Amino acid sequence: MSTVIYVALVSGGQADGYKAHFHDLPDCAVSGGGLAELLINARQALIERLEAFETDGDAWPSATPIEQITPQVGAMPIPVDVTVDDPPIRVNISLGERLVQRLDAAASAGGMTRSGYIAKAVRVSLGEGSQAQGDFDAVSRRLQDELSVLGRRINDSIGPDSAFTRRMNELDERLYEGVRKAADNVSAAMARKLDDAKAAGGGETPAPAAS
């Protein structure tokens, strides 16, 4: 594995989004609503374009250093780095005619070129297929670990035993106590008004006289 860097020329702005094309890959263009999205899309497009070169058995275009790129009006050069297999090189091999025919038929059935099929066969023979699965499993485990850590952080932040939950419970208790006291005060005030009304009327109302 190795890291390659190609320069993308970025134009646009936050209002209408950004666009970019690669200096050494004119037919490879991307866009994005923000610079972060643009960079992600640029890396993905670059990987796919280089893989297409390798599948077709073509050499990768030389990457021009950013220092050698002439600035363009309204365009900002940014380096885009990706980790890929080693750049392809041409090799000469000799195979029997019938074997080549079978090779071409198998490659065509798999939607691949002759060079791409040979490269895949070599990788499988060298055990890189199982290595790739191992890498995938490792990435999956790492992702699960990160999700577990994130879950613990969320639980620590807002879980039942978190400081946040305790503060919310304390606030609920204070609010409940305040409402209860307010209700008691209202009841007491109403009782006092009733007593004052009775006192002003001379006590209890007398019963009507018998006829």
FENJONOR-V768092 format. One record per helix or strand of 2 or more residues. SS is the DSSP state (~ for helix, > for strand). FROM is the first residue (numbers start at 1). LEN is the number of residues. Records with the same first field share a line. If there is no record, write none. Layout:
SS->FROM-LEN ; FROM-LEN
//
This chain:
>->2-12 ; 17-6 ; 25-8 ; 75-10
~->35-21 ; 66-3 ; 97-13 ; 114-12 ; 128-31 ; 163-38
//
